[in-house]
Structures are given as structure tokens and as C-alpha cells.
Amino acid sequence: MKRDYSPSLKVLRRDPRMAKLIKTYGPPDLSRYHASTPGVFQALLRSIVYQQLSGHAARAIHARLIDSFEKGKPTPEKLLKIPAKKLRAAGLSMQKIEYVRDLARKCIDGTIDPRHFPQMKSKEIIEHLTAVKGVGVWTAHMVLIFTLGRPDILPTGDLGIKKGFQSVFGLQELPTPKQMEKLAMPWRGHESIASWYLWRVADGEKPIARGK
């Protein structure tokens, strides 16, 4: 389902710095990042697999892990039935096997229950997600932004966001979380979309091509 970012863009355009970024990079597209992991369980599973690995290696291991499931559709129940030997063969370390199994168990026992997320505040969801072994605040922020579509997330622990702030605001040093939260006050409630633009700046992406 395509998300409507117009309310956030309306607010962001009031800030001349963000208005310039919107003009430079065009409309945001947050849908493509987790297109292959549409649910919370799959998104967290992918995040655990990708930890401390290069993108190429992580993609290969993730693909092999998904192939371990019938019809390539992971579920918590199916994961717990896969022998550790098979998970090791897919490329998971013993520590990550413990993490993904803990994730599966917490999805089954209701610790992680996405059905309740629409009624929960983002802070509450972070507390639930970080109850899983191997899932930290950064991962919870990514799930909130890209999987759940929460508009009010500012991942202050992300290096790209820090670099984006430093560049956009002309700071001599990387900002602290408190500094970033203060600078983001004009966009309060719409930090997720602002983050997309800050990542574009940090990644050094070229402006979109525009016709004359």
C-alpha cells in the first residue's frame, strides 16, 4: 500500500533547509527498503541476519535462510522447527541462531504482537521490540520507519543521520542526540521523512535529474 507523505512534506517545506532538500531529491520513497520483508517478524529476522555483515554476505545468508522455509514464507512456528544444523548451513552463527529463535518465541508468546501496534505509542513498541535478544533501539527505529510507517521517528543513533545533520546545518562536529532533537523541533511528528532526506545528504546522492 502506497503511503501518503504529503502531510509531512507540508510541514517540512516550512523549513528552508528541508524545502531545499525536497526540491533537490524529489518525493521520498520509503517503501523499497523492506519490500521483501513486509511483516514485523520478517523485518526483525532480516535485521538480525544483517548485523555485523557486509551487504553482499548478508543478502546471501538471508536468501539461504528464506529458502529453508516451505514456499519461502518464514513464520515463527516454522523457524523453531528448523534444526540448528540447517540454520548453521545457511550461514547463521550460533549467537544469531539464539537471537532468531528468541524472536520466534517472543512472537509466539505475544511479547511481539503487531496486532496491538496500531494502538501503541512508538516508545512502547520500541520497548517491546528491544525485548528480543539482538534487537536494539536502532533496529526498532528502522522497523518503525520502514515496516510500520511511523512518521515521528528520529534515529539519533544512526551515523548517517548524524552526518546529514552536520552537513545540512553546517556543524563542525557530529551532533549529539539532544542537539538533533532540538534542531528537529520544527518538524516534530514528521521526523521519519526528514530522516529520509538526511540519509540522502549523508550518502552523497546526486540530485534527481530534472527536465529543462
Backbone torsions as a table, in degrees:
resi	resn	phi	psi	omega
1	MET	NA	128.8	-178.4
2	LYS	-74.4	133.4	-178.6
3	ARG	-91.4	148.5	-179.9
4	ASP	-96.6	110.3	-178.7
5	TYR	-97.9	3.6	-174.6
6	SER	-60.5	-37.7	177.6
7	PRO	-61.7	-40.4	179.2
8	SER	-68.1	-42.6	-179.0
9	LEU	-63.6	-36.1	178.1
10	LYS	-60.4	-42.7	179.1
11	VAL	-70.6	-44.5	-176.6
12	LEU	-63.6	-34.4	-178.3
13	ARG	-66.2	-15.6	176.9
14	ARG	-70.8	-20.1	177.4
15	ASP	-94.6	116.6	-177.0
16	PRO	-54.1	-35.7	180.0
17	ARG	-65.6	-46.4	-179.3
18	MET	-70.9	-34.6	177.6
19	ALA	-59.5	-39.4	178.6
20	LYS	-65.0	-41.0	179.8
21	LEU	-66.8	-39.5	178.5
22	ILE	-62.1	-41.6	178.4
23	LYS	-66.5	-35.9	-177.2
24	THR	-73.8	-45.1	-172.2
25	TYR	-104.5	-4.7	177.4
26	GLY	77.0	-170.2	-177.7
27	PRO	-66.6	146.9	-178.7
28	PRO	-74.6	155.3	175.5
29	ASP	-139.7	95.9	-179.8
30	LEU	-94.7	-3.4	-173.8
31	SER	-76.1	-26.6	-171.5
32	ARG	-78.3	-15.5	-172.5
33	TYR	-70.3	-37.3	-179.7
34	HIS	-125.7	39.4	-178.2
35	ALA	-60.5	-31.1	-178.2
36	SER	-90.1	-2.2	180.0
37	THR	-130.6	72.2	-170.9
38	PRO	-70.3	-23.4	-177.0
39	GLY	-105.0	166.4	-178.5
40	VAL	-64.1	-43.6	179.3
41	PHE	-59.8	-48.3	-178.5
42	GLN	-65.4	-37.9	180.0
43	ALA	-65.1	-42.9	179.1
44	LEU	-69.3	-38.2	177.1
45	LEU	-59.5	-46.4	178.9
46	ARG	-62.7	-42.8	-178.8
47	SER	-61.8	-41.0	179.0
48	ILE	-65.5	-42.4	179.5
49	VAL	-61.2	-40.2	-173.7
50	TYR	-77.0	-13.0	-176.3
51	GLN	-58.5	130.5	173.3
52	GLN	58.1	30.5	177.1
53	LEU	-129.4	154.8	172.7
54	SER	-69.0	156.2	-178.8
55	GLY	-56.6	-41.2	-177.5
56	HIS	-64.5	-48.4	-179.7
57	ALA	-64.4	-42.0	-178.8
58	ALA	-63.9	-41.5	179.6
59	ARG	-62.1	-41.1	-179.1
60	ALA	-65.2	-44.7	-179.8
61	ILE	-66.6	-42.4	179.7
62	HIS	-61.7	-41.8	179.4
63	ALA	-62.8	-43.0	178.7
64	ARG	-65.3	-38.0	179.0
65	LEU	-64.2	-45.4	179.8
66	ILE	-61.9	-37.7	178.4
67	ASP	-64.6	-17.6	179.5
68	SER	-73.5	-16.8	-178.7
69	PHE	-94.5	147.2	177.3
70	GLU	-60.4	128.0	-178.6
71	LYS	59.8	17.2	177.6
72	GLY	64.8	27.7	-178.9
73	LYS	-117.2	98.3	-178.0
74	PRO	-69.6	139.1	170.3
75	THR	-137.2	156.2	178.4
76	PRO	-57.6	-42.1	-178.6
77	GLU	-63.2	-42.7	-179.6
78	LYS	-67.2	-37.6	-177.9
79	LEU	-62.3	-41.7	-178.5
80	LEU	-67.0	-17.5	179.1
81	LYS	-88.4	-12.0	-179.6
82	ILE	-79.9	124.4	179.9
83	PRO	-61.4	148.4	178.9
84	ALA	-56.1	-35.9	-179.3
85	LYS	-60.1	-40.3	-179.4
86	LYS	-71.6	-36.6	177.6
87	LEU	-67.7	-36.8	176.2
88	ARG	-65.1	-39.7	179.8
89	ALA	-64.5	-29.6	177.6
90	ALA	-73.1	-19.5	176.9
91	GLY	118.0	3.8	179.1
92	LEU	-79.0	139.0	173.8
93	SER	-74.3	165.4	178.5
94	MET	-61.9	-36.6	178.8
95	GLN	-64.0	-42.9	-179.9
96	LYS	-70.3	-29.8	174.0
97	ILE	-62.2	-42.1	177.2
98	GLU	-62.6	-40.9	-179.5
99	TYR	-64.2	-48.8	-176.2
100	VAL	-68.9	-31.8	176.3
101	ARG	-70.2	-37.5	176.3
102	ASP	-64.4	-39.9	175.7
103	LEU	-58.9	-47.9	-179.0
104	ALA	-60.8	-45.5	-179.1
105	ARG	-62.7	-40.1	-178.8
106	LYS	-72.4	-25.4	174.0
107	CYS	-73.5	-35.2	-179.5
108	ILE	-74.0	-41.3	-175.9
109	ASP	-83.1	-2.0	175.3
110	GLY	94.6	-2.2	175.7
111	THR	-57.9	-42.2	173.9
112	ILE	-109.0	107.8	-179.1
113	ASP	-135.5	92.6	-176.8
114	PRO	-56.8	-19.3	179.7
115	ARG	-63.8	-26.5	-179.7
116	HIS	-90.5	-12.1	-173.9
117	PHE	-60.2	-38.0	-179.5
118	PRO	-58.0	-27.4	179.8
119	GLN	-93.4	-1.4	-175.9
120	MET	-103.1	148.2	173.6
121	LYS	-74.3	156.9	-178.4
122	SER	-58.1	-39.7	179.5
123	LYS	-60.3	-39.6	179.1
124	GLU	-66.6	-39.9	179.3
125	ILE	-64.3	-40.8	178.3
126	ILE	-59.0	-43.5	179.4
127	GLU	-61.2	-38.6	178.9
128	HIS	-70.3	-46.1	-176.6
129	LEU	-65.3	-39.7	-178.0
130	THR	-76.4	-1.0	172.7
131	ALA	-73.2	-16.4	178.6
132	VAL	-80.7	134.9	177.5
133	LYS	-60.1	132.5	177.8
134	GLY	85.9	-1.4	178.8
135	VAL	-109.1	115.7	179.6
136	GLY	-105.0	-173.9	-176.9
137	VAL	-63.8	-39.3	-179.5
138	TRP	-59.3	-47.2	179.3
139	THR	-61.3	-42.3	178.3
140	ALA	-60.5	-40.3	178.0
141	HIS	-62.1	-42.6	-179.8
142	MET	-63.7	-40.0	177.7
143	VAL	-65.6	-41.7	179.4
144	LEU	-62.9	-39.9	-178.4
145	ILE	-75.9	-54.6	-168.1
146	PHE	-91.2	-28.4	-179.1
147	THR	-97.9	-43.9	-176.9
148	LEU	-94.0	-12.7	176.5
149	GLY	68.3	29.8	177.9
150	ARG	-71.3	131.3	-175.5
151	PRO	-84.9	-9.6	-167.1
152	ASP	-111.3	30.8	-174.7
153	ILE	-104.0	126.6	175.3
154	LEU	-120.5	100.6	-176.9
155	PRO	-77.2	80.4	-174.5
156	THR	-66.8	-13.1	177.6
157	GLY	-88.3	-2.2	-177.3
158	ASP	-86.3	127.7	-177.7
159	LEU	-62.2	-38.8	179.5
160	GLY	-62.0	-39.2	177.7
161	ILE	-65.2	-42.2	178.3
162	LYS	-60.3	-45.1	-179.6
163	LYS	-66.1	-36.9	178.1
164	GLY	-62.1	-46.4	176.4
165	PHE	-59.7	-45.2	-177.9
166	GLN	-58.8	-42.9	-178.7
167	SER	-72.2	-49.2	-175.7
168	VAL	-65.3	-37.0	-176.8
169	PHE	-100.1	3.7	176.1
170	GLY	62.9	41.1	-178.2
171	LEU	-84.6	146.0	-179.6
172	GLN	-75.5	-30.3	-179.5
173	GLU	-128.6	163.4	175.7
174	LEU	-62.4	135.3	-176.2
175	PRO	-75.8	157.5	174.2
176	THR	-83.6	163.8	176.0
177	PRO	-53.5	-42.0	-179.4
178	LYS	-64.3	-39.7	178.1
179	GLN	-63.1	-43.4	-179.5
180	MET	-64.8	-42.1	178.6
181	GLU	-62.2	-37.3	178.2
182	LYS	-67.9	-44.9	179.5
183	LEU	-65.0	-28.3	-177.7
184	ALA	-86.7	-0.8	-177.5
185	MET	-53.7	-40.0	-179.7
186	PRO	-63.1	-18.9	-179.1
187	TRP	-106.7	15.8	-173.0
188	ARG	-50.3	130.9	-177.8
189	GLY	92.8	-7.8	-176.9
190	HIS	-134.9	28.0	-175.2
191	GLU	-68.1	-26.1	-178.1
192	SER	-62.8	-44.6	179.8
193	ILE	-70.5	-37.8	175.3
194	ALA	-59.9	-38.6	179.5
195	SER	-61.5	-38.8	178.9
196	TRP	-57.1	-43.6	179.5
197	TYR	-70.7	-37.4	177.4
198	LEU	-63.6	-37.1	176.0
199	TRP	-64.5	-37.8	178.9
200	ARG	-61.0	-43.6	179.5
201	VAL	-63.9	-47.6	-177.8
202	ALA	-62.9	-35.3	-179.4
203	ASP	-78.4	-7.0	179.4
204	GLY	67.8	29.1	-179.1
205	GLU	-68.1	145.9	178.7
206	LYS	-75.9	148.2	176.2
207	PRO	-58.0	154.8	179.3
208	ILE	-67.3	147.4	178.4
209	ALA	-73.4	133.2	-180.0
210	ARG	-123.4	140.2	177.7
211	GLY	-71.2	151.6	-179.8
212	LYS	-77.3	NA	NA
